[in-house]
Amino acid sequence: MDALKLDATDRRILRALHRNARLTNAELAEQVGLSPSPCWTRVRRLEQAGVIRGYVAILDQAQLGLPDTVIIEVMMERHDEESLRRFEQAVTDMPEVIEAWLVTGEYDYVIKAAVGGTAGYERLLREKLYRLPGVRHTRTSFTLRSLKQSWTPAP
């Protein structure tokens, strides 16, 4: 699928919404130098084209009792479609998992998870990940602090 051609005004709209998705249409229009009606039309076009996929509330994981972030690399024993599908579905269903990727290299998957300290990490590992069939080996790093956190690249 071809990417939608974005002009400078589209990019201003996207940058403004990237900073604050709760702007009213009138506030957004004022920030990007449009009147409300053409601004609304452009936002709808960006939504319908899939450039804007949704709007979310970003929760503070520390306030949820999960102050630590771990990066877990997972090596699988088998690489058949059924084993990978089952693993991927199980990881997708884990509420602690923030992001997960199938990757190239020595390990098969990289998982970013929110945990409540070492005890929370141990529970995630022993009670969930190690119980999944096909997991051969894991390697984990605890993050010390976030240097940058963004959910999409800025346009």
C-alpha positions in Angstrom: 0.0 0.0 0.0 1.3 3.4 -0.9 1.9 5.9 1.8 -0.4 8.9 1.9 1.2 12.1 0.5 1.5 14.4 3.5 2.0 18.1 3.0 3.3 20.6 5.5 -0.1 21.3 7.0 -0.8 17.6 7.5 2.6 17.3 9.2 1.8 20.3 11.5 -1.5 18.6 12.4 0.2 15.3 13.2 2.9 17.0 15.3 0.3 18.9 17.3 -1.7 15.7 17.9 1.4 13.8 18.7 2.1 16.3 21.5 -1.5 16.5 22.7 -4.2 14.2 21.3 -6.8 15.8 23.5 -6.8 19.1 21.6 -10.3 20.2 20.4 -10.6 20.7 16.7 -10.8 24.5 17.3 -7.5 24.4 19.3 -5.9 22.3 16.7 -7.0 24.5 13.9 -5.7 27.6 15.6 -2.3 25.9 16.3 -1.8 24.8 12.6 -3.2 28.0 11.0 -6.5 26.6 9.6 -10.1 27.3 10.1 -12.0 24.5 12.0 -13.8 23.0 9.0 -10.7 22.3 6.8 -8.8 21.2 9.9 -11.5 18.6 10.7 -11.6 17.4 7.1 -7.8 16.9 7.1 -7.9 15.0 10.4 -10.7 12.8 9.2 -8.7 12.1 6.0 -5.6 11.2 8.1 -7.8 8.9 10.2 -9.5 7.2 7.3 -6.1 6.7 5.5 -4.8 5.0 8.6 -2.1 7.6 9.3 -3.8 8.3 12.6 -4.6 4.8 13.9 -6.2 5.8 17.2 -6.0 7.9 20.4 -4.9 6.5 23.7 -4.5 7.4 27.4 -0.9 6.9 28.4 -0.8 5.4 31.9 1.9 5.8 34.5 3.2 2.2 35.1 4.7 3.2 38.5 1.2 4.5 39.6 -0.1 1.0 38.6 2.3 -0.7 40.9 4.7 -1.8 38.1 7.6 0.7 38.3 10.2 -1.4 36.6 10.7 -2.2 32.9 12.5 -5.3 31.8 13.6 -6.3 28.3 13.4 -10.1 27.9 15.0 -11.9 25.0 13.5 -15.3 24.3 15.0 -18.2 22.4 12.6 -20.8 21.2 13.3 -24.6 20.9 11.3 -25.0 17.7 10.3 -22.6 14.9 7.3 -24.4 13.4 4.3 -22.2 12.7 2.1 -23.8 15.4 4.7 -23.3 18.2 5.3 -19.7 17.2 1.6 -18.9 16.9 0.9 -20.4 20.4 3.8 -18.5 22.0 2.8 -15.2 20.3 -0.8 -15.5 21.4 0.2 -16.3 25.0 2.6 -13.3 25.1 -0.1 -11.0 23.5 -2.5 -12.0 26.3 -0.1 -11.1 29.2 -1.1 -7.8 30.7 2.5 -7.0 31.8 3.8 -7.1 28.3 4.0 -3.7 26.8 5.6 -4.6 23.5 6.8 -7.7 21.9 8.7 -8.3 18.6 9.8 -11.2 16.5 13.4 -10.4 15.7 16.4 -11.5 13.8 19.7 -12.6 15.5 20.5 -15.0 18.3 17.2 -14.7 20.0 13.8 -15.1 18.4 11.7 -12.6 20.4 12.2 -9.4 22.4 9.6 -8.5 25.0 9.3 -5.3 26.9 7.3 -5.8 30.2 6.3 -3.8 33.2 7.0 -5.5 36.5 6.9 -4.8 40.2 10.6 -5.2 41.1 12.6 -8.4 41.0 9.7 -10.3 42.7 7.3 -9.2 40.0 9.8 -10.2 37.3 10.4 -13.6 38.9 6.6 -14.2 38.9 6.4 -13.2 35.2 9.2 -15.5 34.3 8.3 -18.6 36.5 4.5 -18.4 36.4 4.1 -17.3 32.8 7.0 -17.3 30.3 8.7 -20.5 31.5 5.4 -22.4 31.4 5.0 -21.7 27.7 5.9 -24.7 25.6 8.9 -24.2 23.3 10.8 -21.6 25.4 14.4 -22.7 25.4 16.2 -19.8 27.0 15.7 -16.2 28.1 18.1 -13.3 28.8 16.8 -10.2 30.6 17.9 -6.7 31.3 16.3 -4.4 33.8 16.1 -0.8 32.5 17.7 1.8 34.8 15.9 4.9 33.4 14.1 6.0 30.2 16.1 8.4 28.1 13.3 8.9 25.5 9.8 7.5 25.3 7.6 8.0 22.3 4.9 5.8 20.7 5.5 6.9 17.1 8.1 8.9 15.3 7.3 12.6 15.1 6.3 13.6 11.5 
